[in-house]
Amino acid sequence: LDMPITIPRASITQVSDDLKARDALLRSFPEVEMVVGKAGRAETPTDPAPPDMIETVVNLRPREHWPKRELRYEVAHRHTERILAALVQRKWLKQPSGDQETEMVNDATMFALETLDQTLRSMTFRDYTSFQHQLAPKLTRSAVDEMVRLLRAGNKLKREPTDKELADVTSTVATEFGAHLVESPDLPTIESLAQQVSAQLARRGIVEANPELLLLSPSPLERIVRDAGEVLGVERPTFFSTVLATVESDGNELWLEHVKQWNWHLFDRAVPLYTWQAIAQLRKKAEALGLWDGSPSDQQLRALQADLEKPFAARLFLWRKDKDRLLKEMDTVVRVPGWGNIWTQPIINRVDMLATGVRTMIGVKVYGDDLNKIQQLSEQIAAVLRDVPGAADVLPDQIVGEGYLEIDINRDKAARYGINVGDVQDVVEVALGGKMITMTVEGRERFPVRIRYARAFREDETSVKNLLVSAAGSMAAPGGMDGMGESGSAGGMSGRSAALAAAAGSGAESALDPFPNGVTQIPLAQIADVRIVEGPSMIKSENGLLRSYVQLNVRDRDIVGFVAEARRAVAEKVKLPPGMYIEWSGQFEHQVRARRTLTVIIPIVVLIIFVLLYVTYHDFMDAVLMMLAVPGAVAGGLLFQYMFGFNFSVAVWVGFIACFGLATETGVVMLVYLREAVANRGGLENIGSLAELRQSIMDGAVHRLRPKLLTEGTTIIGLAPMLWATGTGAEIMQPMAAPVLGGILVADEVIDLLLPVLFYHVRARRWRRIQAGAR
């Protein structure tokens, strides 16, 4: 989910254009299957999204359809070092110093990789687009063939169709349905396709049109199997679902075959492309540093490229991009001026916004009573957070920046024209917002009728300034509203109005009145100050104070550790004005709460395990010995967690809890064999020497080998596949399985090596006591 934000005053047209540009960039990735963008809020009052916030849902192709187009940085860096050494050896480039060499290799690798990624991405996108056009008629023919097969199996064919007839039917429907079968095949599409294909077959006399034509006719055995499957929860297949399954299967096979061939083509292109780009970047950097000491021709450089390509190709392996690397590449490519990128996922985004109010992993809430001060403080905090390792997508809310049309009426100027403030406000209301003048009644429904100026009269600041306000003449007579005296106008008519009426009655125009009709129209700019001012786009409040967010994501590190470091950095570098404070919110809150709970749960788990062992064996030292497996499990879990690069999370802690139980279980198996070995010799009382005791313990430890292998084998078989899982929930199961697998393997070795030795020392001490008591 791409959820960038921009300045608040962005217009609908600008937002729409930028949304299309961003979606086009996202669609250029071959791993992307579909892009759907939305600007502003949906038709719901619960999502008050402003126009400056857009949402783009990016659907990715199945991972097995992704091309292998990633050259790892480490491999590229080593190849660039070899290219630099070759240039120095041929004396085309002076030997750089240590710092210069590091700078040249790093810069050349970075720019060459960027060019390689862009080139391979564009090539693959064009190839995938072309392949989809070729795939459309093939999948259509696959659907037609499957329909004919099902009709043949149901004895519904009047005659066998020829290949030419099937090809004609396919070409007839491929134009309409081919693209849908490639991009998103579904049952409605298959149903419409089947209806048209059956009509074509009936027109050619291949089948007889009837309502039951497109129904499956299973054999008695197939009907029994389907009924049994339906009882067990298996959906009963239909004619259309069978065709859909065939289309999806054939489409996947064709995709896999094409991707396999295309990956070899990318490999052939990546070797010379990166080599040449690295040579060009090294030459450019060397010329800038004054180290280019030769003038090789293009032919000589091409010969050098050919010499370096063969050993590079022998060591090169291209990879599919994982989701994190793909996201980073998207973030680099989709940088539209004026927009700040925020990447998340649809479900977790909604959960985070409901739970914490922010749509990113972390949000810093800034509280205060002045919007301008809140804006300044938010920008200072964002500047500090950008320097904290692991911070990504750091964006402070843009509170101020929305354009407001402000109309400040000058009462003195309005009074000179005899205009009331209410008259000006009525004109502004009608012109800009519209005013209801009546209500129409249509049955039970009521519809308001509003009048409003055309867009040309209100589309910008200048147009609003030219809005006309009616004025009744110029100034009133010196006598005020009743200048002729009480006897001069029984109706309360002003002196000015009376003079105008008299002039009109005599049929003569008054030379003193510039507006003989008594009414003139004044531009709004003459009686009001019309201007555009900046103001808040949205005012947010919480706990009785104004509030703003600084939103950010965390990548490549533990989120709780990041928050702790970010808190220290903000506290050291940002001084909070009086009356303002900040709060931290986000996903880390769940982990902090879980950690508080686990700090209580984990000791309780260990204690319960110890109590159960003591109750079972009634031996305090034996229970302690078995608990020694827990430190080994912790060490193994931490080792595997480090090897696979998982940060601490709730899933990791749950994995450690499971690891403690499994490790202790393995210790129990060892202890059972050791105790039985001593008991088989009659117990400590009947053992004659320490050598005999040692031998009995050795026999018990050796006999434990088979159950040990069985325990480890079942654990590895059950947990190892989770470490490389890629389906739904893999991001939870992988960090949970790593400490369990590592802990059980290391703890088992600790048990095998240390537990028999410690058990011997405990039993030897007891044997000495028994022997001393016997004397």
N, C-alpha and C positions, 0 to 999 in steps of 0.2 A: 504494500500500500504506500504510494507516493503522496505525501501530504505537505507540500511546500507552502510557504506563506510569503507575502510581498507587502509593499507599503499599503496603508489603508485606503488611500485615495485612488487606487487603480480602478479604471472604468471597466464596465462589462465587456466592451470591445477588446480592450487590452488584455484582460484576463482570458478571454476566449481565444485570442490569437496565441498567447503564450502557452495556454493549455494544449492547443493543437501542436505547437512546436515541440513541447516536452513529450507529448505522446508519440510524435513521429520519431524522436530520438530513442525513446524506449522500445518502440516497435522495430528499430533497426538491429536489435540484438537477436541473434539466431536462437537463443534459449527462450525467448519470449514468444508465447503463442497468441495472446490476445491482450489488448490494452483498452480499458474503458475509463474515460475521465469525466469528472463532474465539477462544475464551478458553482459556488454559492451553496445555499441550503436547499434541501429537498422539500417536497410538499408535506412538511410535518412541522408542527410548532416546537417539537422537542429537540431540534437540531438547528440552533440559530447560527449557522455558519455564514460569515460575511463573504462578499465576492472575492476578497483578497486571499481566501483559503480554498484550495482546490484539493480534490481527492482523485487519484488515479489507481484503479485496481489493475495489477499486472499479473496475468496468469502465465505461468511457466510451462513449457513442454515437459513431458516425462523425462526424467534425468537420462535415461538410456538413449534419448534422441539428441542430447546435447553433443556438440562437436568437441573433439579434443584439440583445443586451440590455445592452450595456456603453456607458455614456456616459463618454468620456474626461475625466479630471480637468481638463485644461487648458481644454477647451470649457466645462465646467460652471463653472469659476472665472471665466471671462470673462463668462458670462451672469449670474452672481451679482453681479459688479461693475456690470453694467448695471442690474440690479434695485436695487442700493443707490443708484446715481445717480438712478434714477427716484423712489425714495422721498424722497431729499433734495430733488429738484426740486419735488415736490409738498408739501414742507414738513411731511411727516409724521415726518421723522427729521432731527435736527440733524446738521450736518456733523461727522463724527467726525475726530479727529486722524489722523495717518499711521499710528501704531501701532494705534490702535483700529480704523481701517478695515481694516488687514491682518488683524487678529485676527477681526473680524466676518466678513469675506469667507471666510477660511480655515475657520472653524468652521461657518459656514452651508453652505459647499460640502460639507464632509466629512459633516455630518449629513444633508443633503438627498440626497447620493449614496448613503449607507447605506440610507436609507428607499426610494429608488428601486430599488436592487439587490434589497432584500428583497421589495418589491411585485412587480416584474417577474419575479423568480424564482418566487414563489408562484403568480402568474398563469400562467406558462408551465408549471409543473409540473401544475397542474390541467388546463390545456388539453391537454398531452401525454397525461395519463392518460385523459382523455375520448376523445381521438383514437385511442388504442390500443384502447379498447373498440369504437369504430366501425370500426377497421381489421380486427379479427378476422374478421367475416363476409366482408369484401371479399377478404381473402387466401385464406380457405377457398373462396370461389367461384372465385377465380383458379386454385387448385389443381384444383378439380373441372373447370373448363373446359379446362385443359391436359390433364387425363387423357382427357377426351372427345375432344379433338383428336388425341391420340396413338392412341387406339383407332380413331378414324375413319381416320387415315392407315394403320393396319395392317389395315383392312377387318374389324374385329372387332365392329362395331356391327350388331346385328340390325335395329335401326330407329333413327331419329333421336329423341333425347329432346326433350321440350318444355321451354320455359323454366320452367314450373311444376314439372315433375319435377326439374329441376336445382336449383331453389330449395328444394324439399323435401329433397333429398339434402344440400344445403349446410347447411340449418338443423339437420338431424339430427346432423351431425358437427362443426358449428362450436362447440358448447358444450365438447366435449372437446379439440379441437385448435386452436381459434382463438387462444387465448392463447399457445400454443407457437409458432405460426406468426409471431406478432407479435414475441415476445421473443427466441426462439432457434430458428429453423427448422433442422432437421438431417435427415439421412437416416433415422434410426430413426422420427422423427415422421412423415415423409412415407410411409414404408413402412406404418406402422400406419394412417395416413389412407387410403392407396390401397387397402388391404385392405377397410376398411369401406365406402369408396365403391364399389368393385367389387361388394361383396356387395349394396349397395343397388340398383345398376344391374341386377344379375342378378335380384333379386327383382321388379323392375318389367319384366323381359323385354327390357331394352335390350341386354344382352350375355349371352353364354353362359358360365357359370362353367367354367373349365378351368385347368390349371396354367400354361399359356403365355399367359394373358390379359394379365398385366402384364409382358410382354417386348416389347422394341422389334422391329419388323419393317421394317428399313431396305431401301431399294431397292438394286439391285446397285451403282449409282454411289455411294450413301451408304456402302455396306459397304466399297467400295474406299477411299474417303476416310478412313473411320474406321480401317481397317487400316493405312493409311499414317501416320495421325496417331499410332497406338499405337506404331509402329516408331520414330517421332521423339520419343516420350516423352509424348504427349498421352493423358490418361486416356480410356478408352473410355466414352462416355456410356451410361447405362442409363435405363430408364423412370423410376426414382425420381429420379436425378440431374437429368434433364431437367425434371421437375416442380419440384424444389427450386430449380433455376436460375430458372425462371419466377416462382416465389413471391418469391424474393429480389429479382429485378429489378422486379416490380410493387410490392413493398413499398417499395423504395427510391424509385421514382418517386412514389408516393403521399406518402411522407414529405417529399420535396423540395418537392412542390407545396404541402403543408400548411405547411411551415416558411416558404416564401416568402410565403404569405398572412398567416401569424401575425406575421412580422417587420414588415409594414406596420401591423398592429394594435398591436404594441408601440411603434412609432414614434408613432402617434397618441396613445397613453396616456402616453408618456414626456414629451412636451412640456409638457402642462398639469400633470402630476404634479410634475415637478422644479421648474417655475416656482412653483407654489403652496408647495411645501415650502421653497424658498429664501426666499420672502417670509415664511413663518411663522418660520423660523429667524432671519432678520435681525431681525424684530420682537422675538422672544424675547431675542436678544442685546442689542438696543438698549434694551429695558426694563430689563435687568440693569445696563446701563451708564448709565442715566438719560438716554438720548438720544432716546427716543420722544416726539415733541413734538406729536403729533396724535392724533385719535380717529376715524380713518376707519371707516366701516361695512364690513361684509362685502361689501356690494354694490360699494362703491368699490374694495376690494381685488380683487374679482373682475374689475372693469373694467380695473384695472391689469394683472392677469394676462392678460386677453385682448389688451391692447395689446402686451405683451411676447412673447406666444407666436408671433406671425407672423414677426417677424425671427429669432427663435430657431430656428423650424422650418426657415427657409430656409438656415441655416448648420449645422443639426444632422445628424450621421450616426452611427448606432448601429453598434457593432462586435460581432463574435463575440469572446468572451473567449479569449485564448490560454491555454495550459496553465499558465503561471506565475501569471497573474492568477486563473485558476480555483482554483488551489491556495491562493493567499493568501485568497481569499474563503472557501474551505472551512475553512481554519485559523481564520478569524475566527468563523465560524458554529459550528463544532464545538469549542466550548470548554466541556466538561463539568466542573463543579467536582470537584477532586481528581485530575484527569488532566492529564498533560503531553503535548502533541502531538508526534509524530515522523512525518514524511512521507518516503517513499522509494518504490522500485519493487521488485517481487518478485525479479527476476534480480540486479540490482545489489546488493540487500540481502543475498542469499545470498553473492554474490562478496565483498562487503565483510566479512561476518562470518567467512568462511573465511580471507580474506587478512589482515585487521587485527583481527578480534575485535569490532568495533563495527558497528552497523547504520546509522550515520549517516556523513556525509561526513568528519567529524573526530571523533576521540576523544582525550581527555587521560587518560592512565593515571597514577593516583596510587598510589605504592607506599609501604608502611610496615609496622609490626609491631603497630599498635593500630587496631582497627576504628573506635573513636570518633574518634580523631585523623584518620583517613583521611576519615571522613564530614565532619568540620568543614572540613578542607582542601578537599575537593571542592566544598562549598558556597561557600567563599570564591572559588575559581577560577571557578565558574559565575557568581557575581555580577560578577566582572571581565569575563568574556567577553560577558555580555549588553550591556555598554556599547561593545563593539567594533563599528563599522559593518559590516553584512553578516551578523552572527550571527543565527541563527534556530534555534528548537527547542532551546535550551540546557537540558539536563537532567542533573543529577548523579545517579548511582545512589543509591538509597535502601538503604543497607546495613542500618542498624539501624532497627527498626520492626515487625518480625514479633513477634506475640504468642506467648509460650511459657508453657505450664503447668508451673510449677516446684513440685515436692513435696519439701520438706525434712523428713525424718523426725527427730523428737526422740527420741533413743535413751533418755533418762532417763524420759520419759513412757511410752514403749513398754514399758520394763522394768517399770514399776509394774503393768502389766496382764499381764506375762508374755508379751509379744509379741516375736517376733524380727523383725529388719529384713527378713529374707528373706520372712516371711509378709506384711508390708505390700507389699513389691514384687510378690509374686505376685498380691495383690488388685488392685493398680494395673494390672498387665499384663493380667489377665483382663478388667477393667472397661473399660479404654481401648483397648488394642491387640488384645486377643483372644489366646487361647492354644490351641495345637493339642493335642487330647486323644487323637486316634487317627487312623488312616489307613484309608481304604476302598480296596479292591482291586476293580476292575471290568475284568476281562480284563487287558490289558497296561497299563491306565491306573491311576494312583494319585492319589487325591484326599485332601488333609488335611481333617480335620473340626475346626473351631475353635469355641470358645464365647466369647461376648462379651456384655456387659451391653447392655440395650436403650438406645436413644438418650436416652430421658427421664432415665436415671440418670447420664448423662455429657455432657450437652449444654452445660453451662456450669460456671463455677467453683464456684458454690454446690452444684450436684449432685455434683461431685467431692468437695467437703468432707463431704458426707453419706454417702459410701460407707462401708459397714460392714466392719470388720475383726474377725475372730473372736479372742476372748481366752479363755484357759483359766483362769477364776477371777481372783482378785485377786492377792495377794502369796504367795510361797512361805513355808513354815514357817521359823521362825528357824533350824532346823538345816540349812537349805540344801536342795539337791536330795535329800539323804538325811537329813532331819531326825530320823527315828525311830531312827537308829543302824543299824549293819550288821545287827544281829540282828532289827530291827523289821520289815524288809521284804527278804526274800530276793530278790525280783525287782527291787530297785533303785527301788521306787516312792517318790515323794516323800512327806513327811509330810502335806502338804495333800491329795494324792491318796488316801493311806491313810485319812485321816480321813473323806474323802467316801465312800470305799468302805465303811468301817465303818458310817457313817450309813445308807448305802443298804442294807447287809446287815441291819441291825436293824429296817429298815422305818420308821425315824423320820427326820424332816427335821432337819437341823442348823440350830440357831438362829444359829450363827456364820457360815453361808455365805449370802450374799445371792443367789447363783446356784446353786440346788440341783442343777442338771444339770451343773455344773462348767464350762460354756461360756457366755460372753456375747459380744455384738457391740458394738464401740466405733466411733463415727463417726471417720472419718479425720482430721477437724479437731482431735480431742483429742490425737492423737499425732504430728501432722505439720503443718507450715506450708504451706498450699496458696495459691498466688498466681499472678497473670499478670505476667510480666516481659517486657521488650522485649529482643530479640536480633536477630542477623543473619538476614535472609531467605535469603541465599545467600553463602557464603564463597568468594571467588575468590582464587587465588594464581598467581603467576608469578615465576620466577627466585628461588624460595625466600622470597618476601615476599607479604604480603597486598596485594590490588590492588582498585582501584575505577575506574570510568569517569566522565568528564564528557563527555556526548555532545552534539553540535550539528551543524547544517547551515549552509551558506553560501549566501547568495542575493545576486544583483546585483553580484558582484565576483569578482575572481580569487582562487581558493582558496589558491594559494601565497602571494600577497601578504597575504591575510588571516591565514594562519598566522604569517607573519613579524611582522605587527603585533600579533597576539594573544600571541606569545611575549614581545615587549617589554613589553606591558601586564601580563602575569602576573608577569614577573620584577621589575617595578617595584613592584607593589602587593601581592604575596603573598609572605610570608616563610615559607620551608619550615622546619619543625622539624627538629632533628637526627635523622638516620636515615631521613628521608623524601625522596623525589625524584619527579619527574614525567617522563613521556615523551609525545610527540605522535605520533599514528597516524591513519591514514585514507587517503582517496583521494589526497591531495596527495603521499603517498609515491611513488606511481606516476609522478606528474608530475615530482617532483624527480629520481627516477632517470632518467626520460626526458630531462630537461633536462641532466643530467650527460652522458648519452650524446650528445645533440645538440650540446653544446658542442664535442665532438670531431668529430662527423659533419659538421656544417655547414662548418667550415674545410676538412675533407678534400674535401667536395663541390666547394667553390669552387676548391681547388687542382687537383683532377682536371679540372675544366672548363678551367682555365687551361692545364694541361699538354696536354690534347687540342687546344686551339686552337693552341698553339705548335707541336706536332708536325705539325698539319695545314698551317699556313701558313709555318712556319719564319721567323716574324717576331715578335720580342719585343714591339715597339711595337704591332703590330696586335692581338696577344693582349691587351695591356693596354687598348687602346681598346675592344675588345669586352667586357671585364670591367667597363667603366664602366656597363654596363646594370644591374649588381647593385645599386648604391646607389639607382638610380631604382626598381628593383623593390621594395626595402625600403620606400622612401617611399610608393609606391603601395599596397603591402600594408598598411602601418600606417594609411593614410588610410581604406581600405575597412573595415578591422577596426574603426576608431573609428566610422565612419558606421553600420555595422550593429550595433554594440554587443557584439562578441564579446570575451570575456576570453582571455588567453593560455592555451593548452592544447597538448597534444601534437598535436592535429589542426591547430592554427594553425601550429605549427612545421613540420609536414610540408607544409603549403600553401606556406610560404615556400621550402622546399627545391625544390618543383616550380616555384615562381615564378622562382627563380634560373635554372633550366635553360631555361624558356620565354623569359625575357628575353634570355639569352645567345644563344639560337637566333635571335631577331629581329635581334640585332646582327650575327650571322653573315650573315644575308640582306643587310643593308645593306652590310657590308664586301665581300661578293662583288660587288655591283653597282659599288661604288666602285673596287675593284681592276680589274674588267673595263673600266670606263670609261677608266682610265689606260692599261691595256694596249691598248685599241683605238686609241689615238693613238700607239702605238709605244713606250710606256714613258716613263719620265722622261727618258731620253737624247734622245728625239726631240721632246719638247715644247719649243717655242721660248721661251715666256714664262710668268710666273706667272698672267697673265690667262687664257692657254690652259689652264693646269692647273686654275685655278678653274672655268672653264667645263666642263671634262671632269668634274670632281667634281660640279658642279651637275647635269649631264646624268645621271650615274649615280644621284644621289639622287632625281631626279624619276622615273626609270624604275623605281625601287623602290616606287612608290606602289601599283601593282596587287598585288604579293605581300604588301605591308604590309596592305592591306585584307583580303586573303584570310586572312592569319594572324590578324588581329584578329577577323575575322568568325567563323572556326571556333572561336576561343577563347571568344568571347562566346556563340555558339549552344550550345557544349558546357557552359559553366560557369554562365551566368546562371540557368538553371532551378533549379540546386541551391540558390541563395540563397533561394528561396521554396518549397522542397520541404517537404512535411508528412508524408511516409510514414516507414516504418521506416528508421532510420539517418540521418534528416535532421539530427539534432542533432550528428552527426559531420561530415557532408558540408558543411553550411553554413559553419562556421568554417574548414573546409579550403579551400573555394572562394573565400571573400572575399579573402584575400591574393593568391591566384593571379590572380584577375580584376583586382583593383586594381593589382597589380604589373605585369602585362603591359601594361595600358593606359598607365600613367604611364611605365614604362620605354620603351615604344615611342615616346612623344613625346620623351623624353630622347634616344633614339637618332636620331630624325629631325632634331632641332634641333642637338645637340651633336656627334654623331659625325662628320658631314661636315666641320664646322668644324675639329675636332681632327685629322681625317685630312688635311685640307688643310695644316695647319701642319706636320705631320710630313713630308708629301711635299714641301712647299715647302723645308724645311730640307735634305732630301736632294737636291732639285733644285739648290739653291745650291752644295752640295758638289760635285755633278757638274759644274756649270758652272765652278766654281773650278778643279777638276782639269783640265778641258779647256783652260783658258788656260795 
